[in-house]
Amino acid sequence: MTSIVFMGTPDFSAPILRMLHDEGYTIKAVVTQPDRPVGRKRVLTPPPVKATALELGLPIIQPEKLRGSEELQQILALQPDLVITAAFGQILPKELLDAPALGCINVHASLLPKYRGGAPIHQAVMDGEKETGVTIMYMAEKLDAGDIISQKAIPIEEDDHTGGLFDKLSMVGCELLKETLPSIINGTNNRTVQDEAQVTFASNISREQERIDWTNDAITLYNQVRGLHPWPVAYTTFEDGNFKIWWATIGKSKHEANPGTVVAIDKDHFEVAAGNGTTLALYDVQPAGKKRMTAEEYLRGTGSKLQIGDQFK
């Protein structure tokens, strides 16, 4: 059976590792990011792929930085037939890209050449795309620029958010990789050069991308909120503190108020003026220094004094 080194880190990658194990491939090692502190108490926590590897009894390698490391030499010494990556989180050095007989392939969560980079799911939702998908591709030195082996598209529904799409695309990636691997191993797979004229990028989400600009219309803001849900979460400012918007929808009110103005308050939500006379209806929020709560809880408690005319910035 073909020997593999698998490289991945988040929840997206864990089902793919499990599929490879269940299909009987020889997994010589699982390479993942180091354990990181998580939460307010900064508890050292293994990445999801490590947790899965431990459950399956697979050898684990956790380089802080792969290039020039002892861990890189350890991987090379394993002499795998194939390296498979899925959201690993580091660029592979040429020395590793050139080593396996069958090459290095990547399970990428976009329909390349669109959305090269570390946040393709977030960006597709934020851009209001109607479909996304998974690409199986050969890896190259340039980020996500290798030849395409196979692809599968799925629709982005109007109520989809990034967290839900991560789960959907992880399953799509599992099935597509399962279908594609035999052709890679026997040398009959397709290989299509990416059209550089069609390339777009999806860099890791910046703090500025998380901030709500109330001059944008409600559709743009809704896409931003669901594209940043459930992480890293969109935010605005209110009463000089950051105010997270975990979930919102396009509001029904029409207005002539300045963007950011509260224009309607209901039992379970309130509406804030956006651009072009539209509103964003907030349903799930987190005021500065407080826990996440429904808008109904907010309006009964911390936000009980919220009034029409109050300003978010």
N, C-alpha and C positions, 0 to 999 in steps of 0.2 A: 504493500500500500504506500502511496505517495506520502513522504514526510514533509511536515509543515511547521514553520514557526509562525504563530499568530501574534499580531500586535494590535492592541486596542485598549480603550480605557473606560468610556462611560456606559450607561445602560443600553445605549444603541448597539454596542458591540457585543454584549454578553450573550444574547441569543444566537448570534452568528458563531461564536466560539462553541456553544453547546451543540449546534447543528453539526459542526465539523467533527466533534467528538462522537456524536450519535451515529454519524455516517461511517465511522470506523477509520478515519484518517489518522495517521501517526503524528501526533502533535508533540514535537520535541521540546518545545518551550512556549510559554505565554509571556510576552513582553508587554508591560503596562507601566503607567506612571507611578511614582512613589506614593505611599499613603500621605494624605494631607489632613490638616486640622479642619474640622467642620463644625459649624454652629457657633453659638455664643460662647459655649464652654470649650471650644477649640479642641474637640475630641479627635485624636488621630484616627482616621478612617480609611480603610482600603478602598480603592476604586472598584466599581461593580465587576469589572472583568477579573480582577484578582479574586474576589469573593467566589465567582463562578469557577475559576481555575482551582481554587482550594477545594471546592465541593467535588470537582471531578478528579482531584488528585494529580494535577498536572504541574510540572516544574514552572517556577515563576522567576522572571528577571525584571527588576525595577530600576532602570537607569534614570538618574536625575537629568543627565544630558547624554544622548547616545553617541554623538560624534566624538571620536578620540577616546572613548571610555573602555575600561576593562570589560564591561558588559557587552560592548560591540564585538570584542574579540571572542567572548564566550559564545555569542550567537553565531559568528562565522565558523567557529570550531564545530558546531553542531551539523554543519553541511546539509541544511534542509534542501529538499527538491524545490520548494516553493515558499515564499513569504507572503502572507495575507495580512493586510492592515485594514482596520475599520475604526476611524476616529481615534487613532493612536495619540495624536497631539504633538508629535515631533516630526521634523523632516528627516528622511532617511539619507545617510551619507552614500556617496557613489560606490564606495567599497562594498556596502551591503546590497545596493541595487544590482550590482554586477555579479554577485556571488551565486545565487540559486540557479540551477540548470533551467528551471521553468520560469524564472523571473520573479519579480515582486508585483503583486496585484493589490488593488485597493477597492474597497466597497465605499463609494462616495454617494452621499445623500442629495444628489441633484442630477438633472439631465444635462450633463456636460455637452458643450463647453460653457453653458450658463452656470453661474455661481461656483466658480472655483474659490476655495478658501475654507476657513474654519467655521463659518456660520451659515451654511447654505439653506438650512430649513428656516431659521429665523428670517433671513433676508427674503426668501420667496414669499412668506406670509406677509411680511411688512410691505412688500412691493405689490401686494394684491394679486399675485399670480393665480391662475385658475388650475394649474397642474404642476406637479413636481414628480420626483421619481428617484430611482437609484441607477447608478452607473457602475459597472465592473470595468476596471481599466488597468492597463499596465502602468506602473509607476515610472516617472522620469525625474531628473534632477530638478526641473522646474515644477513648481507647485501645481498639482492636479492637471498637468499638461500632457500626460501620456496617452497612448492610443486607446480608443474605446473598444472593449470586447463585447459587451452586451448592455442593454438598458431596458428598464420597465417603468412606465409612467402610471401615476395615479392622480385622480382629481383632488384639488384642494377645495373642500366644501366651505360654504359661507361661515359656518360656525366652528371650523377647525382652528386649532391653535398649535403652537410649536410643540408643546408637550405631547399632544395626541398624535401629531405627525411623526415625531420621533419614534413612537411605538409602531405606527403603521409602516414606516419606512424600514425599520429594523426587520420586521417580518418580511417585507418585500425583498430586502437585501438577503435574508436567509434563503428564500426560495430561489431568487435569481442566481445566487452563488452556487447553490446546490445543483441547479440546472446547467450552469456554465462550466463548472470545474471539470467534468469529464472531457469536454472538448479542449480545454487548456492542457490537460494532462496528456491527451493523445495527439495534440498538435493540430487539431482541425478547427480551432476557434476563429471567429472573425477578428479583424484588426483594422480599425478605422481611425485615420489621423484626424484630430480635432481641427475644426475650422476656426482659425485664429480671429477671423473677422466677426465671429459670433460670441467671443469670450466676454463674460461679465464676471465680477468678483463679489465675494461675500466674506469680507474680513471679519474677525472676531468683533462682537458688538462693543461699541465704545459707550462711555458714559453719556456722551452728547446724544447718541441715538436713543437712549432710554428716556430722555426728557421730552415731555409733551410740549408742542408748540401749538397753542390754541388758535393761531391764525390759520392752521390747516383745516380742511373740511372734515366732517365727521367720519366719512368713509376712510380717509387717510389715517385718522386717529384710531379708529376701530381696528384697522389692519396693524397699526403699531402696537396697540394693547395686546391683541391676540398673538402677534409675532413675538412678543416679549413675555408671554405667559407659558409656563409658570416660572420662568427665569429668563433674564435677570429682573423683569417686571418694570413696566413704564412708571414714570413718576412726574409729578408737577410740584409746585410749592404753594403752600397755603399758610397764612399767619406766620411767615418766616421759617417754616419747617418743611422738609420734604414730605410729600404726600403720595404714597404709592397707589396706583390704580391696577388692581389685580384683574378685574374684569369690568367690561363696559359694553354697551351696544350703541347703535345709532339711535339717537333720540327722535321723538315725534314732534317736539315743539319747534315752532318757527319764531324767529326773533330778529331784532335790530340792535341787540346789545353788543358791547365790546367783547371780543373773544376772551374767554376765561371767566365770564360773569355767570353766576348761578341764576338760571332763568326759570326753573321749576323744581319743586320739592314734592315728592310723593312718599307713600309709606315705605316702599322698599327700594327706592332709588332717588337720585336727584340729577338734574340735567344742567350741563354747563355749556355756554355758548362757544361754538367753534366757528370756523370760517364759512363764508358764503351763506349765512343765515341758518346753518345747521347746528345741531346740538349732539353732545355725547352724554349718554345716560350711564351714570356710575352705579354699579351694583355690588362691587367687592373691593374694599379699600383698606388702606393701612395708614392712619395718621402718624405723624412723627412721634417716636417714642412709645407707640402702642403696638399691640399685636394686630394681625390681620383680622378683619371682621366684615360682615355683610354691611351694605349701606343702611339697611334697616336698623341694625345694631348701632351703627355710628350715629344715625339720626336720633335714636333714643337716648344715647349717652354722650360721648365726647362731642358729637356734632349737633347736639340738641339746640344750640343757639344759631345754627346755620340759617341764613336768611337769603331770600332772593335779592340779588344785587351784590352779594359777597363776591370777592374776586380771587380766582386761582391764577397763578402766574407761571 
